[in-house]
Amino acid sequence: MSGLKLFRTDTTNSGMTEVVPRLAEVEADVQGLVEAHMETLLGVRFLASEYSTGPVHGGRIDSLGLDENGSPVIIEYKRGTDAGVINQGLFYLAWLMDHRAEVEHLVRDRLGTTAEARVLWSAPRLICIAGDFTRYDVHAVREHRRSIDLVRYRLFGSDLLGLETVASVSGGMQVARRARRRAVARAAADVQGPSMVELASTVDEVLLGLGDGVNRVERKQYRAYQRLRNFACVCPPQRSKLLVYLKVAPKDVDLVPGFTRDVYGLGHHGTGDLEVQLRTPRDVERARELFRASYAAA
């Protein structure tokens, strides 16, 4: 991976051996590995492999899935560097949007009626996984109004896989920061007064400001902040607090009653096992390290 070196320590002889990165022998090896562990690696539930787009369109989608927010996901793989992977993926993404009923039927067959009812067509995604990308690829995705993630892979030894997000762009994020703030403020104002409006806006700014690759996905029950996978979900403000769910292991946090709570196994909107309760701007400052930890984990 770009600039990354991996070493295996030998505690017996106090030595250190570099684990040399390599590409897969064939593209299918990468595809098989990702499809077998798609939810763990990408936060995407597997739907289909080599999905035919029919005789008229004449193509096969490498992998189809559904992410944590219900967005349909197309995943395309290349063993090395291939200038055509993005255009190929966009070609299939256009087919996907024209065949919503077919995709929903597939979701129902594989994941059930509940998943079918939650399909989010406002934010379909394309994930390209390849040995590498050029600067032209990175520039190209930023010119499109689609949600696209470029992910570089490397194999280390016989049992290690590395994934690195090279670029991440969301079609839903092509609006000015001021417009985003107004949208968040209006949503909060429908429920509460000025203090909750300002708190929701502050949290939005903090989460979006964690990195260039942060995308936001709007659902009725929550707003997800995503870096390939969700790292934070913010629910609409309650009367006196704002609930944020993070991908941080509660066992690794000193839980504070009234501020943080372990919600593993408990039903709630969004994803994440750590609930953070925000009531004041000071709470947002207290939560910043937790936000960063969840962002890093994603």
C-alpha positions as CSV (number, residue, x, y, z in Angstrom):
1,M,0.0,0.0,0.0
2,S,1.1,3.6,-0.5
3,G,4.1,4.2,1.8
4,L,2.9,1.5,4.3
5,K,5.4,-1.1,5.5
6,L,4.4,-4.1,7.6
7,F,6.8,-6.0,9.9
8,R,6.5,-9.2,11.9
9,T,8.3,-9.0,15.2
10,D,10.2,-12.0,16.5
11,T,10.0,-11.8,20.3
12,T,12.3,-14.8,20.7
13,N,15.3,-13.4,18.9
14,S,14.4,-9.7,19.1
15,G,14.4,-9.6,15.3
16,M,12.0,-8.1,12.8
17,T,11.0,-9.3,9.4
18,E,9.2,-7.3,6.7
19,V,6.0,-8.8,5.4
20,V,6.3,-8.0,1.7
21,P,3.0,-6.7,0.1
22,R,1.8,-8.4,-3.1
23,L,-1.1,-8.3,-5.5
24,A,-3.4,-11.2,-6.0
25,E,-2.6,-13.8,-8.7
26,V,-5.9,-13.1,-10.4
27,E,-8.8,-10.6,-10.0
28,A,-11.1,-13.4,-8.9
29,D,-9.0,-14.0,-5.8
30,V,-9.7,-10.5,-4.6
31,Q,-13.4,-10.8,-5.4
32,G,-13.8,-14.1,-3.6
33,L,-12.1,-12.8,-0.5
34,V,-14.2,-9.7,-0.3
35,E,-17.5,-11.5,-1.1
36,A,-16.8,-14.0,1.6
37,H,-16.3,-11.3,4.2
38,M,-18.1,-8.3,2.7
39,E,-19.9,-7.2,5.8
40,T,-16.8,-7.3,8.0
41,L,-14.6,-5.5,5.4
42,L,-17.0,-3.0,3.9
43,G,-20.1,-2.9,6.1
44,V,-22.1,-4.2,3.1
45,R,-24.4,-7.2,3.1
46,F,-23.8,-9.5,0.1
47,L,-26.6,-9.9,-2.5
48,A,-25.1,-11.4,-5.6
49,S,-21.9,-12.2,-7.6
50,E,-21.4,-11.8,-11.3
51,Y,-24.9,-10.4,-11.6
52,S,-26.1,-10.3,-15.2
53,T,-27.6,-7.0,-16.5
54,G,-29.4,-8.8,-19.3
55,P,-29.0,-9.4,-23.0
56,V,-29.6,-5.7,-24.0
57,H,-27.3,-4.1,-21.5
58,G,-24.8,-7.0,-21.9
59,G,-22.8,-6.9,-18.7
60,R,-22.0,-8.6,-15.4
61,I,-21.8,-6.7,-12.1
62,D,-18.9,-8.1,-10.1
63,S,-20.7,-7.9,-6.7
64,L,-24.0,-6.4,-5.6
65,G,-24.7,-5.6,-2.0
66,L,-26.7,-3.4,0.4
67,D,-24.9,-1.1,2.9
68,E,-25.7,-0.3,6.5
69,N,-28.1,2.5,5.5
70,G,-29.9,0.5,2.9
71,S,-28.1,2.0,-0.1
72,P,-27.5,-0.4,-3.0
73,V,-23.8,-0.9,-3.6
74,I,-22.0,-2.0,-6.8
75,I,-18.4,-3.4,-6.2
76,E,-16.0,-3.7,-9.1
77,Y,-12.6,-5.3,-8.8
78,K,-9.3,-5.0,-10.7
79,R,-6.1,-7.0,-9.9
80,G,-3.8,-4.1,-10.6
81,T,-4.3,-0.6,-12.1
82,D,-7.1,-0.3,-14.7
83,A,-8.2,3.1,-16.1
84,G,-11.6,1.6,-17.1
85,V,-12.8,0.4,-13.7
86,I,-14.6,3.7,-12.8
87,N,-16.4,4.1,-16.1
88,Q,-17.3,0.4,-16.0
89,G,-18.8,0.9,-12.5
90,L,-20.7,4.0,-13.5
91,F,-22.1,2.1,-16.5
92,Y,-23.5,-0.5,-14.1
93,L,-24.7,2.2,-11.7
94,A,-26.8,3.7,-14.4
95,W,-28.3,0.3,-15.1
96,L,-29.0,-0.1,-11.4
97,M,-31.0,3.1,-11.2
98,D,-33.1,2.0,-14.2
99,H,-33.9,-1.4,-12.7
100,R,-35.0,-0.6,-9.2
101,A,-37.8,-3.1,-9.1
102,E,-35.5,-5.9,-10.1
103,V,-32.9,-4.9,-7.4
104,E,-35.6,-4.7,-4.8
105,H,-36.9,-8.1,-5.7
106,L,-33.3,-9.4,-5.3
107,V,-33.1,-7.8,-1.9
108,R,-36.4,-9.4,-0.8
109,D,-35.3,-12.8,-2.0
110,R,-31.9,-12.6,-0.2
111,L,-32.4,-10.4,2.8
112,G,-36.2,-10.4,3.4
113,T,-39.1,-7.9,3.2
114,T,-37.7,-5.6,6.0
115,A,-34.5,-5.0,4.1
116,E,-36.5,-4.4,0.9
117,A,-38.6,-1.7,2.6
118,R,-35.4,0.1,3.7
119,V,-33.7,0.3,0.3
120,L,-32.4,3.9,0.0
121,W,-32.4,5.0,-3.7
122,S,-31.2,8.5,-3.0
123,A,-27.6,7.3,-2.3
124,P,-26.6,4.3,-4.5
125,R,-22.8,3.6,-4.2
126,L,-20.0,2.4,-6.3
127,I,-16.9,0.8,-4.6
128,C,-13.9,0.2,-6.8
129,I,-11.3,-2.2,-5.3
130,A,-8.0,-2.4,-7.2
131,G,-4.3,-2.8,-6.8
132,D,-3.8,0.9,-7.4
133,F,-5.3,4.1,-8.9
134,T,-3.8,7.0,-10.7
135,R,-4.1,10.7,-9.9
136,Y,-6.5,10.9,-12.9
137,D,-8.8,8.3,-11.3
138,V,-8.9,10.4,-8.1
139,H,-9.6,13.5,-10.0
140,A,-12.3,11.8,-12.1
141,V,-14.4,10.6,-9.2
142,R,-14.5,14.1,-7.8
143,E,-16.0,15.3,-11.0
144,H,-19.0,12.9,-10.8
145,R,-22.2,13.4,-8.9
146,R,-22.3,9.9,-7.6
147,S,-21.1,8.2,-4.4
148,I,-17.8,6.5,-5.3
149,D,-15.1,5.0,-3.1
150,L,-11.7,4.0,-4.5
151,V,-10.1,1.4,-2.3
152,R,-6.6,0.1,-2.8
153,Y,-5.8,-3.5,-1.6
154,R,-2.7,-5.4,-0.8
155,L,-2.1,-8.9,0.4
156,F,0.6,-9.5,3.1
157,G,2.0,-12.9,3.6
158,S,-0.6,-15.7,3.5
159,D,-3.2,-14.4,5.9
160,L,-3.2,-10.6,5.9
161,L,-5.3,-8.2,3.7
162,G,-4.9,-4.4,3.7
163,L,-7.5,-2.0,2.4
164,E,-6.8,1.7,2.0
165,T,-9.4,4.3,0.9
166,V,-7.7,6.4,-1.8
167,A,-10.7,8.7,-2.5
168,S,-14.3,8.9,-1.3
169,V,-17.0,11.1,-2.8
170,S,-20.7,11.3,-2.1
171,G,-23.2,12.5,-4.6
172,G,-25.3,13.8,-1.8
173,M,-22.5,16.0,-0.5
174,Q,-22.4,18.4,-3.6
175,V,-23.8,21.3,-1.7
176,A,-22.3,24.3,0.1
177,R,-21.5,24.0,3.7
178,R,-23.9,26.9,4.5
179,A,-26.7,25.0,2.8
180,R,-25.9,21.9,4.8
181,R,-26.0,23.9,8.0
182,R,-29.4,25.3,7.1
183,A,-30.8,21.8,6.3
184,V,-29.6,20.5,9.7
185,A,-31.0,23.5,11.4
186,R,-34.4,23.2,9.8
187,A,-34.6,19.5,10.8
188,A,-33.8,20.3,14.4
189,A,-36.1,23.4,14.5
190,D,-39.0,21.1,13.6
191,V,-38.5,19.4,17.0
192,Q,-36.9,21.9,19.3
193,G,-35.8,25.4,19.9
194,P,-32.6,27.4,19.2
195,S,-30.3,25.5,21.6
196,M,-31.0,22.1,20.0
197,V,-30.7,23.7,16.5
198,E,-27.3,25.0,17.3
199,L,-26.2,21.7,19.0
200,A,-27.2,19.7,15.9
201,S,-25.4,22.1,13.6
202,T,-22.2,21.9,15.8
203,V,-22.2,18.1,15.8
204,D,-22.7,18.1,12.0
205,E,-19.7,20.4,11.5
206,V,-17.5,18.4,13.8
207,L,-18.3,15.0,12.2
208,L,-17.9,16.3,8.6
209,G,-14.6,18.0,9.6
210,L,-12.9,14.8,10.7
211,G,-11.6,14.2,7.2
212,D,-12.0,14.8,3.5
213,G,-13.6,11.4,2.9
214,V,-16.6,11.8,5.2
215,N,-19.9,11.4,3.5
216,R,-23.4,12.0,5.0
217,V,-26.4,9.8,4.3
218,E,-29.9,11.0,5.2
219,R,-32.5,8.6,6.5
220,K,-35.8,9.5,8.1
221,Q,-34.8,8.0,11.5
222,Y,-31.1,9.1,11.6
223,R,-28.3,10.8,9.7
224,A,-25.3,8.5,9.0
225,Y,-21.7,9.8,8.7
226,Q,-19.7,7.4,6.6
227,R,-16.1,6.7,5.7
228,L,-16.6,3.6,3.5
229,R,-18.5,2.3,6.6
230,N,-20.7,4.2,9.1
231,F,-18.7,5.7,12.0
232,A,-21.5,7.8,13.5
233,C,-25.3,8.0,13.4
234,V,-27.1,11.0,14.7
235,C,-30.8,10.8,15.6
236,P,-33.2,13.7,15.4
237,P,-33.0,15.9,18.6
238,Q,-35.2,15.0,21.5
239,R,-36.5,17.6,23.9
240,S,-33.3,18.0,25.8
241,K,-30.6,15.9,24.2
242,L,-29.1,14.6,21.0
243,L,-28.2,10.9,20.6
244,V,-25.2,9.8,18.6
245,Y,-24.2,6.2,18.0
246,L,-20.6,5.4,17.4
247,K,-18.6,2.4,16.2
248,V,-16.5,2.3,19.4
249,A,-16.4,-0.8,21.6
250,P,-18.1,0.2,24.9
251,K,-15.7,-2.1,26.8
252,D,-12.9,0.2,25.7
253,V,-14.6,3.3,27.2
254,D,-15.0,4.5,30.7
255,L,-18.8,4.8,30.6
256,V,-20.2,7.9,32.3
257,P,-23.9,7.7,33.3
258,G,-25.9,10.3,31.5
259,F,-23.2,10.8,28.8
260,T,-22.2,7.4,27.4
261,R,-24.0,4.0,27.4
262,D,-23.5,0.5,26.1
263,V,-26.4,-0.3,23.8
264,Y,-25.0,-3.6,22.4
265,G,-28.1,-5.9,21.8
266,L,-30.5,-3.0,22.4
267,G,-32.7,-1.8,19.5
268,H,-32.0,1.7,18.3
269,H,-31.9,3.6,15.0
270,G,-28.6,3.7,13.1
271,T,-25.5,1.6,13.8
272,G,-23.0,1.4,16.6
273,D,-22.9,0.0,20.1
274,L,-21.8,3.1,22.0
275,E,-24.5,5.7,22.6
276,V,-23.4,9.3,23.4
277,Q,-25.9,11.7,24.9
278,L,-25.3,15.4,24.1
279,R,-27.1,18.2,25.9
280,T,-24.7,21.1,25.7
281,P,-21.7,22.4,23.6
282,R,-19.5,21.2,26.4
283,D,-20.7,17.6,25.8
284,V,-19.7,17.9,22.2
285,E,-16.2,18.9,23.3
286,R,-16.1,15.9,25.7
287,A,-17.2,13.6,22.8
288,R,-14.6,14.8,20.3
289,E,-12.1,12.0,21.2
290,L,-14.8,9.4,20.9
291,F,-15.8,10.8,17.4
292,R,-12.1,10.6,16.3
293,A,-11.8,7.0,17.6
294,S,-14.9,5.9,15.7
295,Y,-13.7,7.7,12.6
296,A,-10.3,6.0,12.8
297,A,-11.9,2.6,13.3
298,A,-13.9,3.1,10.1
